[in-house]
Structures are given as C-alpha cells and as structure tokens.
C-alpha cells in the first residue's frame, strides 16, 4: 500500500512539473515573440545582430525618449508663434490712451 501511494505521489509531481515546464516554455516563447516585434518596430535597433533582452528594452526606451523630444520640440514652436501673435497689439486692441495719440 505504501509503494502505491509513493508511486502516485511521484506521478502527480511529474505531471505538475511537466505542466510548469510547458507554461514556462510558452511564457518564454511569448516574451521572445514580443521582443522580436519590438526589435522590428524600433528603427534605431541594430538589425545585423541578435540583441539581448536588455538591449532590446534599452533601444525601445531610447526610441520613446527620441519620440518625446520630437513631440516636445514641435509643441514649443506653435506655442511660440501663438505667444508672439498674442503679444502683437493690433489697432483695435491698443489701449485707449494710445489710440488717442
């Protein structure tokens, strides 16, 4: 009876280990799929060699920072133009004392 219980426990543990290995393998494949996709989406990522996971993540971070810088630069220019227009006084907007002169 003791041998049957031990064999059953071993087979259950083996079953659990196999399920964990399959899940781990699937997770690893899924992560690798997303890393490959990121590598193809980021234009400044080197294409001539395989990148480590850390290198892919660093390339993505650098690319996002570049995009933010570009966006901020484009937002500053229209605001500058608007502020220049807002500071320009047109005859109808001039203070009353200046219009009388």
C-alpha positions in Angstrom: 0.0 0.0 0.0 2.9 2.4 0.9 4.5 1.7 -2.5 1.3 2.6 -4.4 1.0 5.9 -2.5 4.6 6.8 -3.3 4.3 6.0 -7.0 1.1 8.0 -7.2 2.8 11.0 -5.5 5.7 10.7 -7.9 3.4 10.6 -10.9 1.4 13.6 -9.7 4.7 15.6 -9.1 5.9 14.7 -12.6 2.6 15.8 -14.0 2.8 19.2 -12.2 6.5 19.6 -13.3 5.5 18.9 -16.9 2.7 21.5 -16.7 5.0 24.1 -15.2 7.7 23.4 -17.8 5.1 23.8 -20.6 3.8 27.0 -19.1 7.4 28.3 -18.6 8.2 27.4 -22.2 5.1 29.1 -23.5 5.8 32.2 -21.4 9.4 32.3 -22.7 8.2 31.9 -26.3 5.6 34.6 -25.9 8.2 37.0 -24.4 10.6 36.3 -27.2 7.8 37.0 -29.7 7.1 40.4 -28.2 10.8 41.2 -28.1 11.2 40.3 -31.7 8.2 42.5 -32.6 9.7 45.4 -30.6 13.0 45.0 -32.4 11.3 45.3 -35.8 9.2 48.3 -34.7 12.1 50.4 -33.4 14.1 51.9 -36.3 17.3 52.6 -34.4 17.6 48.9 -33.2 20.6 47.1 -34.8 19.3 44.6 -37.4 22.6 43.0 -38.3 23.0 41.0 -35.0 20.8 39.4 -32.3 20.2 41.6 -29.4 19.8 40.6 -25.7 16.6 41.2 -24.0 18.2 44.1 -22.1 19.5 45.7 -25.3 16.0 45.5 -26.9 14.4 47.2 -23.9 17.1 49.9 -24.0 16.6 50.5 -27.7 12.8 50.9 -27.1 13.4 53.3 -24.2 15.8 55.4 -26.3 13.3 55.4 -29.2 10.5 56.5 -26.9 12.7 59.3 -25.5 13.5 60.4 -29.0 9.8 60.5 -29.9 9.0 62.5 -26.8 11.8 65.0 -27.6 10.5 65.4 -31.2 6.9 65.9 -29.9 8.0 68.5 -27.3 10.0 70.4 -30.0 7.0 70.5 -32.3 4.8 71.7 -29.5 7.1 74.5 -28.5 7.2 76.1 -32.0 3.4 76.6 -32.3 3.1 78.0 -28.8 5.9 80.4 -29.6 4.1 81.6 -32.7 0.9 82.0 -30.7 2.6 83.9 -27.9 4.2 86.3 -30.5 0.7 86.9 -32.1 -0.8 87.4 -28.7 1.8 90.0 -27.8 1.3 91.9 -31.0 -1.2 94.8 -30.5 -3.5 95.5 -33.3 -5.1 98.9 -33.6 -8.4 97.6 -32.2 -6.6 96.1 -29.2 -4.4 99.1 -28.3 -5.1 100.7 -25.0 -7.4 103.8 -25.2 -4.6 106.3 -24.4 -2.5 105.0 -27.3 -5.4 105.2 -29.7 -6.0 108.9 -29.0 -2.4 109.8 -29.8 
